[in-house]
């Protein structure tokens, strides 16, 4: 004994549920608060259903650059998803007034922020420095509000430099791919980056009325 008190155990960061119990177990209880979560998606993968599910777990500010709020709400209802409170920011307000609309969220606590899709801002910004400024703004909001920010990005549509800037800034990365396997369409989820944890390998996902994850995870 050297007379020094034992080092205090480092506590795990607070987490918030994904709405999928098996996924919460894999992530150590859910997604870390104050994190930026990037969704790399194929347009035909059905990954937007993950975003709809996350919007049900607590109050959510949903920035929609492509879809109308009423269409998103209809999709949620068809999937029997009952959000607690969703505030939609759409159209030009979502596309061109992002900074102004993020500012009031700083005063909130315990909220989700969804940007669907963030690809619009990558195309509009055009260079890495402008994208970093947007990401820094989003980061400030997550820190001030104990928020989780979800950024949906289409794979294969942006330069490697832009994509790397986002992946480096993110705390969690969901990679969702879709391909034909025999006579059916197969969706594969992997989580190659999780702050403070080892990555999660490829898992089959069934996207229907509910999101179901194949717990066998026996994918080559």
C-alpha angles and dihedrals in degrees: 000000000000095000093248118129114248115267113260115250112254108247119228116250115261113267139202127213122260091209090247112095096204091049090049089055092052091049096050095255102334139303120335114255117244091029136134111228117197121203113203103195146173110231090236097045097092090233091145087078088069089056092049090051093050089052089063097058097074141333109322136193105210117198108195117189096172113021129060116245091237090056092051091048091050091051090050092051092049088053091048090242113154111196118203093220129340122187109197123209108184145156118020092347090061094042105041107017100051096128094050093047094048093054097073090050089068087074092056127085131214100008139140124232118203123187110191105207116009088176088084091063092046091055093043095047094049097187137060098244093057090048090051090053090054091047091049089052091051091047091053090053093050091051095047096045105033082243133159115219119207116198117190114206130179113233121236096018102093136058118269089242093057093043092050092050090057096043091050091052095045125094096202130025124197113194113197121183134176129203141155115267110185107306097344141068112247125203120203125195126196130168105209094173131040121160110249095000141084116263121266116235131227119307132180113241129197112207112197131112084330133022109249124188121207103235094199091074091191097152123142 
